[in-house]
Amino acid sequence: MKLLAAVCILLCAAALLAQTSPPPKPSPHPRAAAVRVDLHPRFAPGQVLRYAIEVETTTEGGSSGVVQDSAASGRLVVTWDATVRIEVLSPEAGSTAAMRLRTTYEKSSAIVHSDTYDPATDAVVDQYKHLEGRAVEFVLDAQGKVMSVQGLGELLNDPKAVNDAKQWIEQLSSGPSGAGRPGHAGVMIGQQWSAAQPADGLPLAGFVWRTTAAYLRNAPCPRADTSPQQNPAPSSEEQCAVIATHLGLLPPKSQHPGASDPLRARGVKATGTWTGSGGSTSYVSLRNGWVVSVSQIGTEKMNVTLTSEHGDSLRYVGTVRTRTILQLVPD
């Protein structure tokens, strides 16, 4: 369904905004603060974090060809609200892992609006409601990378969605774009860094997601009742590093990109165009490196034709816009 595709795009973009990069290079701004800080999150067994998440995904477009879904044409808006509890656990005896994170969807609900009749709307709402009460356990190494997962396959049967979920938890456990990771000198105000990663989830091959991030300033951490877009309350005692990140999809070197490896293995050819961009503002606690809040927007536009080895074709033209707000909820 187009909804699930849109959500996968969103999760992938969110994770890529926080991909690990090489040690940042200092920005040549002479006024940049000389104090370096470690933004790598410091977790300890027994700690519990709780995040409130709001995701709004707007999909516009339609398909044509031998397989055409009339319900996929038009405009669909899905708003997902969730509360996720994250428990920090000790690694199992004899394991080489650094820690385990158990995530539980304490609340999960969605509202769907469509300008055309879509018989699958109720099923979409039920899918999000089905997440409520479910738990997934991630085993991570010392760098915050996911080593193994338990319970995720029962919730998501799409391999790409599973991978995106892993990247999301790595974002929370490894810090913004690898800034201040163990063994690095930390980052300072005014510093910039970048990273690139292949866009393996797209039907077209050769695209690369590139992120650029900057440590803008220190500011009071937003409270749970304060939107990241608003000015945080001056009375807030805890200070946060404010990180701005931009995400862009770089086209392949070839002017006529072909199908991705998974599609090509199934005998499917792909042609067309795909563009994407986004940005986020993150507040990261200077005290413990925890992600306090993230506000993010993104847009992807696609015009892709898939052709089977039998000559049957399917064309999809559309736009996906996403808005995400993630906020750490105090105990």
Summary of the structure (lengths in Angstrom):
residues: 331
radius of gyration: 20.5
end to end distance: 37.3
largest distance: 65.9
contacts: 1068
relative contact order: 0.20
helix: 17%
strand: 45%
